[in-house]
Amino acid sequence: MTTRFPDPASRSAQLFERAKRVFPGGSTRGQTYMRPYIIYAREAKGCRITDVDGVERIDFINNFTTQLHGHGHPAIVAALQAQAANGTGFNFATESEIMLAELIQARATSFEHLRFCNTGTEAIMHAIKAARALTGRTKIVKCEGVYHGAYDYAEVSLDPDPQAWGVDEPRSVGFAKTAPEGMVDDVVLVPFNDVAMTRRVLDKHRGEFAAFVLDAAPSRCGGSRVTDEYARLVRELTRRDGTLLILDEVVTFRLDAGGAQTLYGLDPDITTLGKVIGGGLPIGALAGRADVMTAFDQTRGKASVPQSGTFTANPLTMAAGIASMTLFQPDLVARLNKLGEEARSTVRRAFKAAGLRAHVDGQGSLVVITIAAEPPRTYRDVYRANAAGGGQAMEELHRRLLNHGVLWSTTGLGCLSSPMDQPEIAALGDAVHASLKEMKADGLERLFP
Ligand SMILES: Cc1ncc(COP(=O)(O)O)c(C=O)c1O
């Protein structure tokens, strides 16, 4: 048994060697990849996850925010067991899809009609397709550097470097080598929360955009929330131009019982959902005004956006989703959001005690650490901070936290789950403090601003 990471003799290190024979680079999922080897999970219960070497850690990633109720919540397990015994997939619809849709529909007035799919990526893809079908336009606009899943268009300018930033307004850059040039030109960028630039870009491209895709609290911009002024501007100009406002709530839905839109008073035309609404199983969904969602209506022949999917609305996901949404009530959200505030304060205190600078932000039960001198507001602020040493410092912090019983993400995002309470927040503070102390002792203070 090992308690330190990395350890070449560990079972995880051995599994990684085996994985290299079946997966390119030993990995089949970008998010779990880490150097020098991937850690393999054995089991997880509540807010704790144990790896194949028997090391237990508090899980502050929760499968990138899906496990709002932690691992193995009894209500979700029972729902899954009951459904598994009754069948896991049919070419009939099930009542469970109506039940889950009804539970979601009741949460926000903009959710007049819904459509399920299997991932947040698909939800964004179908939302953009619907916007194109309804407007007859091809271009979309999104905030530079913000993640909306792996659909080609949504990935444009996900990680542009300064050479690609452009001298005036942001320039579109393909994310991967696969990005066709014509497609890149169909995506226009604005900086998150930059009212003047966004107004300029939307005025310049008036009448050209099918959709504006917005995340109300993008972790890749440091975790701050959309300002009221920015949200108002985006809504006003999209309405003026007949552009659909797609609110990506794949992550932010957990911020309130009705998502960021009920918390911040946003009024989208289409919302994309995922993660928490599936109770830990693969899911995506679109919810929007009934007239917008007619794009998916096939009762009068071929729909404008034909959308299907072998596993869409599969009964296992629906069962887990119903259990998850039933537990996801205002009192639970309020408790988790308060705990999130405490987590942010605790992590800030740990940095202060170590005499190291970082910006700790995030909304509700999301916590975003950016190792930066100034509070980051946009993708470029985060990029500059990371390039100045903050990115490497965060990777080091992530690795050391692993050895102090905490699983966090390498990018700085962490999140809470309902089995957590004060002891887990205190343990997080202790782990950050101990990790920073170690980093200083190893001369890594130079990575900090
Ligand atoms: C804001 C946001 N939108 C969309 C997605 C894509 O969701 P999925 O990974 O389920 O495809 C993610 C995934 O992390 C996300 O964070």
The ligand as an SDF file (V2000), in Angstrom:
LIG
                    3D

 16 16  0  0  0  0  0  0  0  0999 V2000
  -20.1540   24.6990  -18.6600 C   0  0  0  0  0  0  0  0  0  0  0  0
  -20.1090   23.3620  -19.3350 C   0  0  0  0  0  0  0  0  0  0  0  0
  -20.8550   23.1610  -20.4240 N   0  0  0  0  0  0  0  0  0  0  0  0
  -20.8700   21.9680  -21.0650 C   0  0  0  0  0  0  0  0  0  0  0  0
  -20.1040   20.9210  -20.6130 C   0  0  0  0  0  0  0  0  0  0  0  0
  -20.1030   19.5940  -21.3430 C   0  0  0  0  0  0  0  0  0  0  0  0
  -20.7210   18.6220  -20.5950 O   0  0  0  0  0  0  0  0  0  0  0  0
  -20.3530   17.0720  -20.8200 P   0  0  0  0  0  0  0  0  0  0  0  0
  -18.9770   16.8410  -20.2530 O   0  0  0  0  0  0  0  0  0  0  0  0
  -21.4350   16.3300  -20.1090 O   0  0  0  0  0  0  0  0  0  0  0  0
  -20.3720   16.8410  -22.2930 O   0  0  0  0  0  0  0  0  0  0  0  0
  -19.3180   21.0830  -19.4680 C   0  0  0  0  0  0  0  0  0  0  0  0
  -18.5020   19.9760  -18.9550 C   0  0  0  0  0  0  0  0  0  0  0  0
  -17.7600   20.0680  -18.0120 O   0  0  0  0  0  0  0  0  0  0  0  0
  -19.3040   22.3380  -18.8300 C   0  0  0  0  0  0  0  0  0  0  0  0
  -18.5170   22.5420  -17.7600 O   0  0  0  0  0  0  0  0  0  0  0  0
  1  2  1  0
  2  3  1  0
  2 15  2  0
  3  4  2  0
  4  5  1  0
  5  6  1  0
  5 12  2  0
  6  7  1  0
  7  8  1  0
  8  9  2  0
  8 10  1  0
  8 11  1  0
 12 13  1  0
 12 15  1  0
 13 14  2  0
 15 16  1  0
M  END
$$$$
